[in-house]
Amino acid sequence: MTGTATSILKVGVEDAELDDWTLPPEVIISGNPVAKGRFLWQSSDKCLGNGVWSCEVGAFTWEYTWDETICFLEGEATITDSQGNSETYGTGDLFFVPIGTKTTWDVTKPVRKVFHLRSDDPVEL
């Protein structure tokens, strides 16, 4: 849903139907990191949004063109930034990735997360 919400919005995050959010082939390092997602809500200017995302086992690079707060509902991934800082995240972990961060994701157990993003420019996924 995009725009101004006129009522409380709800989605069951564990069984939400997700759309194909295919990763570009040039960012895939290994495995088959099939990504899917769904916005619960996105502002009319598309600079704010929240929703659900999942990814299968594999590794890929990702440069954040938005600020993103993430909470893992299930799975495990080690995320390494361009300075070599590495952290493993799993079920229940809440973390923030600032705009401009270049990362490598190594998804070792299929991930399902909820997210909130904020961008200076519209986000089209």
N, C-alpha and C positions, 0 to 999 in steps of 0.2 A: 504494500500500500504506500502510495506517495501522497504528500500533502499534509494538510492540517487535520489531525485526528479530531473527530467530534464525539468520540466515545472511547472507552477503555478497549484496547486491542489485546488479543490473547492468541498464543499459538502453543501447542504442546511440543516443546523443544525436542523431546526424545523421539517422537514419531512424526515430526513435521515433514510434509512433502517438500523436498528440496529440488531446485532447478539445477540444470547442468551449468556449472561455472568453470568450464574447462581452463586449465592452466595453459598458457602459451607454450608450445613445444620447446622453445629456446630456453625456458627457465628450468625444465626438468633435467635433473642430474642422474637419477636412477629410480628404478622401480616403476610403479604405475600409480602416481599420486592423483587419483581421480578426485576432483573437487566439486562439491555441490553446495548451493546456498539458497537463502531466501531472506529477503528483507521483511521484517515485521512492519517497520515503518521507515519512511525516508522523507525528509523535508521537501517542500515543493522546489527549493533551489538545489536539491540533491547534495547539499554540503553536510548534512547530518543524517545518520541512519543507524538502525540496529536490527539485528536478526540472528539467524542460525547458519552455521557453516560446517561442512564435514570434509574430511580428506582421508583417502586410503593410504596405505603404507607406501613410502617412497621419499625421495629427496628432491628439493627444488629451491631455487633462489627467489627472493621476493623483495622488492624495494617499496617501502611504504610511502605512498603519496598522500596519506592522511594519518592523523592520530587515531590509534585504535586501542580500546580497552577490551580485553579478552578474558573470558572465563571458560576453562575446559570443563565440559560435562562428562567426557570420557576420553580415553586414549592417552597417548604419550608422544611427545615430540621434543627433540633437542633443537633449540634455536640458537644459532651463532650469528653475531653481528660482524660487521666489516673490520672491527678492531680485534676480533678473535675471542670476544667474551661469549661464553657458551653456558646455557642453562637448560636443564631438562624440566619440562612442565607436564603435569598429569592432572587427573580428575580432581576438580575442586580448586585448582590454581587460578588466581586472578592476577593479571598483569597488564601493563601498559607499554605500548610501542609508539614512540614519537615519530611524527612525520619526518621523512628523509632517511630513516633507518634502513640500511641494506642488510638483509638477512639470508641465511641458509637454513631451511627447515629440513630436519631429518625425522620424518614421521615413522616411529617404530611400532606403534599400535594405532589402529584407525581412530582418528580424532573427530569429536563433535564439540563445537564451541558455540557460545553466544558472544556477540560482539556489539560494541557501540563505536561508531566512527565519526570523526569531525574532520572536514577538509576545507581548505581555502577555495577549492574549485569543485564543481559538480563531480560526483562519483557515479560512473555508469558501469555496472557489472552484468 
